[in-house]
């Protein structure tokens, strides 16, 4: 899997699986000092697993650093960002599901 650079950003993404607009999953790659800027998860619940590296995650009013083997969730309706905290590339698996009932 070779993630593609997101237009105008410093991180890369490769979607691997999708099921319509309900679910998608894939890989995010963060070179050193890159960031996924703050955004709202809106109607999506997102789950991340750190395949390799270390990232700093901000969700709502909290933040934490997490490394290889760690996992975290961003509940629906929360502001979040992910920043590389490693001198090497960091790779994360992601899966997000959309609330289709509201």
N, C-alpha and C positions, 0 to 999 in steps of 0.2 A: 504494500500500500504506500503510495507516494502522494501525500496531501498537497493540494494546490494552494498557493498564496491567495488570501482573500483580498480582493481589489481594495486598495487604499489602506490596508492594515499590515501588521507585521507578523501575523500568525497564519498558519495554513490549516485547511480542512479537507477531509475526504469522506463523503457520505458513502456508506457501504450498503445498508439496508433501508428500505422505506416501505411503509404500508399506507398508501394514499397520503392524506394530510394528517393522519393520526399519529404516526410514529416514524422516527428516523434514528439511525445510529451510524457511528463511524469513528474517525480518528481526528484529533486536533494535534497540531505540532507547534510548539513555541520555542523559537531560537532564544538564546540568552537575551535578556532585557526586552523581550516582546510582551505585548499586552493585548488581551481581548477587552476592549473598552467597556465601561459600564453600560448595561442595558437592562430592560425589564423583561422578566421571563413571561409576563403576560399570562396567557392561558396554557402555557407549557410547564410541565414538571420535568426537570432535567437531572439525570444521574451521570456522574463522572467517575472514572477509575483511572488512577495514575499508573500508566504502564511503565514509564521511566522518567526520572528527573524529579524536580521539586518546583511547586508553584505556590504562589500566594493567592488566596481566594478571598474575595469580599462578597458577603451576602447580607443585604439589608444594612444593619448598623454594626455587624461584626466582621472580623477577618481572622484568618488562620493560615498557617503554612502546612503543606501536606506533601509527602513524597511517595516514591515507588511503593505500590501495593495499597495505597490509601484510596478511599472512595468518599464521595459526598453527594448531597442532593441539593438542588435549588428548587424550593417549592414554588408553585404557581404564584404570580403576582409580586415577585421580589426582584429588586435591583441587584445585579451581580456583576463581577468582573473577575478575570483570571490574569495573573501576571507571572511571567517566568521568574523563578528565584534560584536558578541554577546556572552554572557556567557552561553547561552542556545543553543540548536540545531536550525539551520535556515533551513527552507524548501522552495524550489522554484518550481513553475510549469515552465516547458520549452516547447517551440514548435520551431522546426527548419525546414525550408524549403530549398531545394536545387535548385539552378538555373540550370535547365536541358537544357536551350537553348544555353548556351555558352560553 
